[in-house]
Amino acid sequence: MFHRKKSDAPPALNRALRGTLAGMWVERLVRAFWPFSSLLLLAAAALGFGAQDHLPLLWANIAAIMLLVALLGALLVGAWRLRVPFPADAARRLDQALPGRPLSALSDQQAIGAQDAASTRVWAVHMARMQARLAHVDAVRADLRLSRFDRFGLRYIALTAFAVSLLFGAPTRVGEISELAQIPGRAEAVALGPSWEAWVQPPAYTGRPSLYLNEVDRARLELPQGSRVTVRFYGQQGIMSVHESLSDRQDPDTTDMAQDFEIDSSGRLSIRGPGGRDWEVAALADQPPTVALDGAAQRERGGLMRQDFTAADDYGVVEGRVHIDLDLANVSRDFGLAVPPEPRAALSVALPLPVSGSRTEFSDAFIEDFSQHPWANMPVTVALQVEDARGQQGHSQTMEMTLPGRRFFDPMAAAIIELRRDLLWSGENATRAGQLMRAIGHHPQDAFRGVEARIRFTETRDLLLASLDDGGLDGATRDDLAQRMWDLAVLLEEGELADARERLQRAQERLDEAVRSGADPSEVAELMDELREAMRDYMRQLAEQPRERGEAPPDGESMEITQDQIQQLLDRIQELMEEGRMDEAAQLLAQLQALLENLQMAEGQGGEGMPGNEAMEGLGDALRDQQDLADDTFNDLQDQFRNGDDDLAPDGAPSTDELAQRQRGLADQLRDQQLAPLPGEGTAEGDAALEALERAQRAMEDAAEALEQGESGEALNRQADAMEAMRDGLRAMNEAATQNQRDQQQGEQGTEQGGDGGRDPLGRDRNQGGDVGTDQDMLQGGDTYRRAQDLLEELRRRSAERDRPEAELDYLRRLLDRF
């Protein structure tokens, strides 16, 4: 082997030799001690994850001894397998890694031709080349591949486990390996020292972050009441302990390795032992929520109850309810209420809470419809209850009030509602209600205006009497009767009148009754709106009649009162009623009635009408004739009940055959009217009118057949269908005539203005600048928040009206969920 002094060797060669020698040391150490290092990493990972906490002390000590034996054995085997590298080994490896093995070549001698000059020159050139190769030589890298020694990758498993324990375990517990080696019976522990960890988790509803107490250096802490403290000890049990006066734990094991408790009150938290800490903890009390009624309940339109309220909580209200109970002590115990009431559970309805925004302090309104409840318009007690996330409850003061609900001003409707209330009050009132309904139905033509109301009343009365004959009312039958009576009262109250004059008269009668009975402002507003609507329809009908006959409308001098004057009079009546001046309001109502009776408009005077008016007038006459025929049919049915279902009719009363002939005649008359010119022929309104007339004709023919067969009850049902179809036909004809007149007026205006007058098909001004939108102020005011609140309350009010279609209620509920 070539030997050369370090001083004679090139610097690069010396560096390469030292680097190669160091790599050989690393290579042989790794190959000899990888089992020892892998075993050591696995043990450290197990300690970091706390495996010793799950073993009894005896087994933990046995495991520690076995681990130490295994480590010692691996260390001895590694030392035996270790081969110490020398500089000659490094030179040999470096020489073998270089092309031509220059180190060996430099140590060679010229064997032949040493005396030959040419051979000597060749040998010198060869030595120079070898020397040049050593000028820039690099160290040989160590071979650290252990795959042929560790075929199962145990070293990677150990390294991965150790890395995971560093990230997710407790690295400081690695020092417990010496503690595990403690032999049972020794008096002293040789552990490096125990460790601990502690956290505080405030309740989620507070929104506060968790605290890692190991990193908190403050001596005083302010924590919400209900926060959860978690303490974990690592090491031998008994070395560390927890002492606290924050919770209500009874005789806890202070040395337990895992402890959890909640902060109930202020106090002190101490972790005693090596590295222990002390904190003074101030518990922030979670105050119970508060709720209060904001004024008395109000009756909204339609009988809805509105109750304003305010609620507050330091962290937010999560739930609320309204509790309503009957105030029996203040109930006037007369008539049907004289008997003891049947037990009925108190009403409990959810309070509306803000969908978005803070719930720590807010004001809102509870809107619900209790009109059909037996306690409607009766004395009740109302109290609100709210709850926070911790389960603490707050209650408002109990308020005595009359439960708002819809009131009926038609005398017969009010009587039906009172009978309904008595039935729901107690089943003992069923006999009395049956007797009263029998008395009302003795002369139904005097008690009810329309046939449909009479039919419904008769069916309801018969159902009640039949139930009494069968032994009494059951729950399902009473609920059915209650719904029937409610629908009948609504029909009587709102009416089934199509003529504008009759609807106006009905509205006046209801308003007059409201004045006498002292209605609420909300009821006054609702009745005034109904009267205004009926008044507009009536005035429009009167104003259109001269035009329909081809006449000029009367001038202002021929009218004793204008529509604007009527509207001013209505406003004054409403103002007086809202101020409680009912006598003056009643006088103005009488003046209004007199003025309407003296209107000097040309109603029903000569001239030719527009095309199709004869059909409308004829259909109106047919409707009145059908109404009279239905009255006679109903009277005939009543006579049959009185006379035991015989065929003998009272003197002067038409027979069933005569009624059938009259019904046939009306059906033929209606068929002829279908062939006459109808308003709006070829339009959607005209087609709807024709279809309605066809339905009415079929119903009339079915009624005639029923009369011929002696089935007066079935005939009444078919006659009611015929009248309803004729009303639909009249409405469709009126819409067709109105649309035709509107089209003519628009055509005339378009001709005068030379086109569409600068408006689009929706009636908006056409934009001449190419912009999209409008310059109009859509909100009409700056208080947009108040406007949004009003819209939200209107949505709630409408969603509480159970008589609306289910599709509309579902749409309203989805709007409330969204906003």
Secondary structure, DSSP 8 states (H G I E B T S, - for coil): -----TTTS-HHHHHHHHHHHHHHHHHHHHHHHHHHHHHHHHHHHHHHTTGGGGS-HHHHHHHHHHHHHHHHHHHHHHHHH-----HHHHHHHHHHHSTT-HHHHHT----S-TT-HHHHHHHHHHHHHHHHHGGG----------TTT-TT-HHHHHHHHHHHHHHHS-GGGGGGHHHHT--TT-SS---S--EEEEEEE--GGGT---EEGGG---SEEEEETT-EEEEEEESSTTS-EEEESSS--SS--TT-SEEEEE--S-EEEEEESTT-EEEEEEEE-----EEEE-S--EE-GGG-EEEEEEEE-SS-EEEEEEEEEE-GGGS---GGGSS-------EEEE----SSS--SEEEEEEEE--TTSTTTTSEEEEEEEEEETTS-EEE---EEEE-------SHHHHHHHHHHHHHHH-GGGHHHHHHHHHHHTTSHHHH-SSHHHHHHHHHHHHHHHHHHHTTS--HHHHHHHHHHHHHHHHHHHH----SHHHHHHHHHHHHHHHHHHT--HHHHHHHHHHHHHHHHHHHHHHHHHHHHTT-----GGG-SS-HHHHHHHHHHHHHHHHTT-HHHHHHHHHHHHHHHHT-----S-SS---TTHHHHHHHHHHHHHHHHHHHHHHHHHHHHHHTTS-S---TT---HHHHHHHHHHHHHHHHHHHHS--TTTTSHHHHHHHHHHHHHHHHHHHHHHHHHTT-HHHHHHHHHHHHHHHHHHHHHHHHHHHHHHHHHHHHHHHHHHTSSTTB-TTS-B--SSS--S-SS-SS-SS-HHHHHHHHHHHHHHHHT-TTS-HHHHHHHHHHHHH-
